[in-house]
Amino acid sequence: MARRILAHSTSLIQMGDSGSQESDLDEFSSYLALESWTVLSPSLQSASHFTRGSILTDIDDLSLDATSIPFVDTLISYGFVPDHEEALQFLRNTIADYIEDACAAPPPWSATRTQECEICEREVPLTYHHLIPRAVHAKVLKKRWHPEEMLNSVAWLCRPCHSMVHSVAKNEELAKEYHTVALLLKRDDIAKWKFYAAKQRFGVRRG
């Protein structure tokens, strides 16, 4: 949505000084996104690279009858579009951008490398943790826990955090229940470990 708005930047009403324009743009884009989100079917709202084969790809076939009046009126009043028909075309183009981004192939694991550990957030030497352990890949596919495309998902963790993850759950449990960093951090033991590890200085031996 923001990209489409920026493309019409010459039509923008002055939203404050340059220091506040970024915040104003974010709020304006978020408002329009919320107003238009309900137009999308549940399958489009949850679109991803893994579900791309089951969603509508011909954007011209998408019904926009449920588009809210405030969405259309806002685009017209701010000068982005001249009329109702152009407002719907603006929305159609925005949805096409969203589908393309949502269904894009994930990057190879090497391209996801971070500067900080994804658990303790320290800038220390990192290792890559297979979020779906390699030892259970065959079982994951057989049981259909995850699509094949997810098997090589990784998180970049420091060695202590990496060891901690493998100490709190067996491979099958990690694969089924904790296959993202966000899910790992929902565990009380990992959350407490994060708080502790974040305060530790790298390279200092303890005990």
C-alpha positions as CSV (number, residue, x, y, z in Angstrom):
1,M,0.0,0.0,0.0
2,A,2.8,2.4,0.9
3,R,4.5,1.9,-2.4
4,R,1.4,2.8,-4.3
5,I,0.9,5.9,-2.1
6,L,4.5,7.0,-2.7
7,A,4.0,6.5,-6.4
8,H,1.3,9.2,-6.1
9,S,3.4,11.4,-3.9
10,T,2.8,14.6,-5.9
11,S,-0.8,14.3,-4.9
12,L,-0.1,14.1,-1.2
13,I,-1.4,16.9,0.9
14,Q,1.5,18.2,3.1
15,M,1.4,15.9,6.1
16,G,3.7,17.9,8.4
17,D,7.4,18.6,8.1
18,S,9.9,16.2,6.7
19,G,10.6,14.7,10.2
20,S,7.0,13.6,10.6
21,Q,6.2,12.6,7.0
22,E,7.4,9.0,7.4
23,S,5.2,8.5,10.5
24,D,2.2,10.1,8.8
25,L,2.7,7.9,5.7
26,D,2.8,4.8,7.9
27,E,-0.4,5.8,9.7
28,F,-2.1,6.7,6.4
29,S,-1.1,3.5,4.7
30,S,-2.2,1.4,7.7
31,Y,-5.6,3.0,7.8
32,L,-6.1,2.3,4.1
33,A,-4.8,-1.3,4.5
34,L,-7.3,-1.9,7.4
35,E,-10.2,-0.5,5.4
36,S,-9.4,-2.8,2.4
37,W,-8.3,-5.9,4.2
38,T,-11.8,-7.4,4.6
39,V,-12.2,-7.4,0.8
40,L,-9.8,-10.3,0.7
41,S,-11.0,-13.9,1.2
42,P,-9.4,-15.9,4.1
43,S,-7.2,-17.7,1.6
44,L,-5.8,-14.5,0.2
45,Q,-5.3,-13.1,3.7
46,S,-3.1,-16.1,4.6
47,A,-1.4,-16.2,1.2
48,S,2.1,-17.5,1.1
49,H,4.6,-19.2,-1.2
50,F,3.3,-22.6,0.1
51,T,-0.3,-21.8,-0.6
52,R,0.2,-20.0,-3.9
53,G,-1.3,-22.9,-6.0
54,S,-4.7,-22.7,-4.2
55,I,-5.4,-19.0,-4.4
56,L,-6.9,-16.7,-7.0
57,T,-4.1,-15.5,-9.3
58,D,-6.2,-13.6,-11.9
59,I,-6.7,-10.3,-10.1
60,D,-9.2,-9.1,-12.6
61,D,-11.6,-11.9,-11.4
62,L,-11.5,-10.6,-7.8
63,S,-14.8,-9.0,-6.7
64,L,-14.3,-5.7,-5.0
65,D,-18.0,-5.1,-4.3
66,A,-17.4,-5.1,-0.6
67,T,-14.8,-2.3,-0.7
68,S,-15.6,0.2,2.0
69,I,-17.0,3.6,1.2
70,P,-14.4,5.3,3.5
71,F,-11.6,3.7,1.5
72,V,-12.9,5.1,-1.7
73,D,-13.7,8.5,-0.3
74,T,-10.3,8.9,1.3
75,L,-8.5,8.2,-2.0
76,I,-10.7,10.7,-3.8
77,S,-10.5,13.4,-1.2
78,Y,-6.7,13.2,-1.0
79,G,-6.4,13.4,-4.7
80,F,-5.0,10.0,-5.4
81,V,-7.7,9.1,-7.8
82,P,-10.5,11.1,-9.6
83,D,-13.4,8.8,-9.1
84,H,-14.8,5.5,-7.7
85,E,-13.8,3.4,-10.6
86,E,-10.1,4.5,-10.3
87,A,-10.2,3.9,-6.6
88,L,-11.1,0.3,-7.2
89,Q,-8.4,0.0,-9.8
90,F,-5.9,1.4,-7.3
91,L,-7.0,-1.3,-4.8
92,R,-6.8,-4.0,-7.4
93,N,-3.3,-3.0,-8.3
94,T,-2.4,-2.9,-4.6
95,I,-3.8,-6.4,-4.0
96,A,-1.8,-7.7,-7.0
97,D,1.4,-6.3,-5.4
98,Y,0.5,-7.9,-2.1
99,I,-0.1,-11.4,-3.7
100,E,3.2,-11.1,-5.6
101,D,5.1,-10.3,-2.3
102,A,3.2,-12.8,-0.2
103,C,3.7,-15.7,-2.6
104,A,7.4,-15.0,-3.4
105,A,9.8,-17.9,-2.8
106,P,11.6,-17.6,0.5
107,P,15.3,-16.7,0.2
108,P,18.0,-19.4,0.6
109,W,19.1,-19.8,4.2
110,S,22.4,-18.1,3.6
111,A,20.7,-14.9,2.6
112,T,18.8,-14.7,5.9
113,R,21.9,-14.4,8.0
114,T,21.6,-11.8,10.8
115,Q,24.1,-9.7,12.7
116,E,22.5,-10.6,16.1
117,C,21.5,-13.9,17.6
118,E,17.7,-14.2,17.0
119,I,17.1,-15.3,20.6
120,C,19.4,-13.3,22.9
121,E,20.0,-10.5,20.4
122,R,23.7,-10.2,21.1
123,E,26.2,-9.5,18.3
124,V,28.4,-12.6,18.7
125,P,29.5,-15.4,16.4
126,L,26.5,-17.2,15.0
127,T,25.6,-20.7,14.0
128,Y,22.5,-21.8,11.9
129,H,19.8,-23.8,13.6
130,H,17.5,-25.9,11.4
131,L,14.1,-25.0,12.7
132,I,12.9,-28.3,11.4
133,P,15.8,-30.6,12.4
134,R,17.3,-32.6,9.5
135,A,17.1,-35.8,11.4
136,V,13.3,-35.8,11.2
137,H,12.8,-34.4,7.6
138,A,11.6,-37.7,6.2
139,K,9.1,-38.1,9.0
140,V,7.9,-34.5,8.6
141,L,7.1,-35.1,5.0
142,K,5.5,-38.5,5.6
143,K,3.3,-37.0,8.3
144,R,2.7,-33.9,6.3
145,W,3.6,-31.6,9.2
146,H,5.1,-29.1,6.9
147,P,5.6,-28.7,3.1
148,E,8.9,-29.6,1.6
149,E,9.7,-25.9,1.0
150,M,10.0,-25.3,4.7
151,L,12.5,-28.0,5.5
152,N,15.5,-25.8,5.2
153,S,14.2,-22.9,7.2
154,V,16.9,-21.8,9.6
155,A,17.5,-19.4,12.5
156,W,20.8,-17.7,13.3
157,L,21.7,-18.4,16.9
158,C,24.8,-18.1,19.0
159,R,26.2,-21.4,20.3
160,P,24.7,-21.1,23.8
161,C,21.2,-20.3,22.5
162,H,21.5,-23.1,19.9
163,S,22.4,-25.6,22.6
164,M,19.6,-24.3,24.8
165,V,17.0,-24.9,22.1
166,H,18.1,-28.5,21.6
167,S,18.1,-29.1,25.4
168,V,14.4,-28.1,25.9
169,A,12.8,-30.3,23.3
170,K,13.4,-33.4,21.2
171,N,13.7,-33.1,17.4
172,E,10.1,-34.2,16.7
173,E,8.7,-31.6,19.1
174,L,10.9,-28.9,17.7
175,A,9.7,-29.8,14.2
176,K,6.0,-29.9,15.1
177,E,5.6,-27.2,17.7
178,Y,8.6,-24.9,17.6
179,H,9.5,-24.4,13.9
180,T,9.9,-20.6,14.1
181,V,11.8,-18.3,16.5
182,A,8.5,-16.7,17.5
183,L,7.2,-20.1,18.6
184,L,10.4,-20.9,20.5
185,L,10.2,-17.6,22.4
186,K,6.7,-18.5,23.6
187,R,8.2,-21.2,25.8
188,D,8.8,-19.9,29.3
189,D,12.2,-21.6,29.5
190,I,13.4,-20.0,26.3
191,A,12.0,-16.7,27.3
192,K,13.8,-16.8,30.7
193,W,17.0,-18.0,29.0
194,K,16.8,-15.1,26.6
195,F,16.6,-12.6,29.5
196,Y,19.7,-14.3,31.1
197,A,21.7,-14.8,27.9
198,A,21.2,-11.2,26.8
199,K,23.1,-9.9,29.8
200,Q,26.2,-12.2,29.3
201,R,29.4,-10.9,27.9
202,F,30.7,-13.0,25.0
203,G,33.9,-15.0,25.8
204,V,33.7,-14.8,29.6
205,R,33.8,-18.2,31.2
206,R,31.7,-18.7,34.3
207,G,31.7,-21.2,37.1
